């Protein structure tokens, strides 16, 4: 090497960013048997388990050992295989990751990632055999939350009483997820909300949202340091019952932009996803969990970068069984991506944008228990979803309203009284929470013939009624008033007949959706005579 070349090499070394320097971590993935912390002499190594640094993926050797390059700021994690589960950490969350951050985070308002030191050996991870390992044959259920968005401990109390407590021990879920906005900017609340979620005793996996960011971070690279200190990698995969769940941070932070974030993915995430998909059978069900929807949530504005979406779609196009789960909107809808969005798969790509656990940010009039109504702007009450994974790459979805009976799937609005003989200009409205454009929604009056209802894109009259009540009230009806009603994508209308006898008339509505049970609801209205 010439003197000039040596000088240039030295200069390059001095000016290279710290994260560019790689080291190697080693360890074992083992089966926990002795019930004691750490790998004991009776805990055998597990072969063929995938371990990743967020980009590369390696498989463990016959004795469970692995070797993996890692850079400053990366996280090493295990991709849980079928028929196993992660032991729980002290905070009740799955224990499956370890940060490599010798220097720790820059100074942030919240804790960030504390310096981990430079140790690179004995990075061991435990797995336990899952209970009831017939999930691949018989299917299983997954709890899906999004936007718990707690801004205070009072909000965490609402989350506990409205969402968590009513379902403790009542769902046979094998895993659960919260799709971002776990809290509402106050990241010190993570331990408190985790204690509540852990009461479900379900392995829980989290996705970051825009309200989980370190807003004082100087760039996107450190914008999730406080979130990652608690929850681990922001992009990772979990396998369960013949399905693959890929959880993705899709919030790109730019403190100089307005707004300061946009939906999108980083280069390292594409690298990880590409490497992971290489090893999957084409017919496997792939479920992507993210916060910001892939569709543009605001007309005329690119809320998820289209170039990133096209790159993601290119990776997924050869997989026929793909489902996207997203949050962020505080409304609920089904969206099918096709050629217009750049999707080139064999059938449209289904994205289910899940209704928020906090509904409309824990707003609205409080009930007798002191919990806010929280109905969202599209008329969907707050709640959560259940994903049913079925054999052969199939799945089902169902939404559950907080603290309501399981069969509450339709909300009705109808006038209380109409004039007999009046022009039938007034109707019954049915907000079918899981309704889609092709849902069959019908109604009948007084056990008459079933008639189709017409899908209408307009605000739900139930919420409009709350808006008027808030407007005309002399004082606040709640801490925050209900949201302004927006056109609902799952609202149907049927005209009410006025040529019936004077008196009360029963109205029944039913909605048939996919292979799920038929949802039903009923109400009534009265006909009266009136003099001119």
C-alpha positions, 0 to 999 in steps of 0.5 A: 500500500502506498503512503497516500493509500494508507493515509486515505484508508486511515482518514476513511476509518476516522470519518466513518460513522460509529455504527459502521463498525461491526462486531460479532455476538455469539450465544445459544438458543435453548429449551428452558427445562429447569425453570431457573434463570439462564441456561442450565446443564439440563437445558438443551440447545435448539437447532434451526431457530432463526436469530436476527440483527434486524437485517441478517438472519442466521439459523442455530447449529445442532447444539443451538449455537449461533454467531451474528454480526452486529453494529452499534444500535442494533438489536439481536432477537429470536424469531419464535418458531411454531410450537414454542413460546418465549418465557416472560420477562420481569415486566410480563412481556416476552423475553426474546431480544437484547440490544447492542448499544455500548454507548447508549442513547443520546440525552433524551427526555425519557430514558432511552436505551442505557449503555449496554457495554461491549460484551458479545458472548453468551447472548443466550435466549430461551424458548419453552414448548407451547401449550396445545401445539395443535394450532397449525391443525386446528387454528388459533386466535390472536387479540388485536388492539391498537391505539390504547393512547393513554395520556394519563394514569386515569386513561390507563384506568379506562383502558383497564376497566373498558378493554382488559378486565372484561376479557381476562380469562375469556379468550383462548388467544395464543398471542396478542398485539397492540398496533402502536400509540400505546401511550399518548406522548408520555412515554413514562407510562409504559410500565403502568400500561404493561402491567394492565395488559399483562393481566391477560396472560397472553404473550403480547407483541407491540408495534410503535406509533407516532405517539410513541416517539422520542419527540426530542430526538434529532433524527429518525434513528433515535426516535424510538429509543425509549420505546425500544428500551421497553419493547425491543426491536421495532421490526421483527417476526413471530411464527405461530400455528403455521402463520408468520407475523411480521411487526413493522415500525412504519413511522418515519420521523423527521423533526424538520418536517410538518407533520414531523412523521410520515408512513414508510419503511427504512432500508434495513427493514426491507433487507430483513423482510426480504431475507425472512420471506426467502425462507417461507413457503409460498402458501403460508399466511403472512400477517403484517402488523403496523401502525400507519395504514398503507392506504392514503388516509387523507385525500390528496396527501401521501400519508404512506410513502408510495415508493415504499409501498411499491417496494413492499408490494413487490416483496409480497406479490408472490404470496397469495395469503397476506393480511395487513393489520393497521391502526392510527385512524381512530376509525374502522374499515376494510381496504383492498389494495389492487392495481391502482395502488400498485399491488400485483398479487393474484388477488386484492391485498386485504388491509383491516384498519382496526378500531381504536381501544381508546376510541375517540381518545377517551372522549365523550360523556361518561357512563354510570361507571365513569368511563367515557363513551369514546365512540369514533367519528365513523360511529364505531364504538371503541373496542378490539379485534380478534384474528382467527387463523385457520388451517391452509392460510385462511383467516377470519376477523371479528370486532368486539365492542368494549364492555358490550355483549359479543353479539353487539355488531350493529348499531341502529338509529331510527326516529321514535315517531312518524306521522301515519301516511306521511311521505316515507322520507325517513329511515332506519340507519344501521352501522355495521361495524365490520361491514364492507362494500359487498356485505349483505345488509337487510331489514324488515318491519313487523316480520314482513319480507326482508328487503335490502338496505342501501349503503350510504357514505354519510355521518352516523346519525347517532353521533350527529345527535351527540354533536348537537347535544354538545353544541347546545349544552350550557356546560361541558358534558364530558372532559372532551366532547365526542368527535365530529361525525365523519362519513362512515364506510359501513353505514346502511339505510332503509326507508321506514313505511308510514302506511301501516296501522297506528302504533308501534312497529318492530324493525329488524336488521341482519348483516351477512359477512363472509363466513362469520355469524349473521349479525342482528339488531332490532329497534322500533318506531311508532306511527301516530295520526296528526291533524293539519 
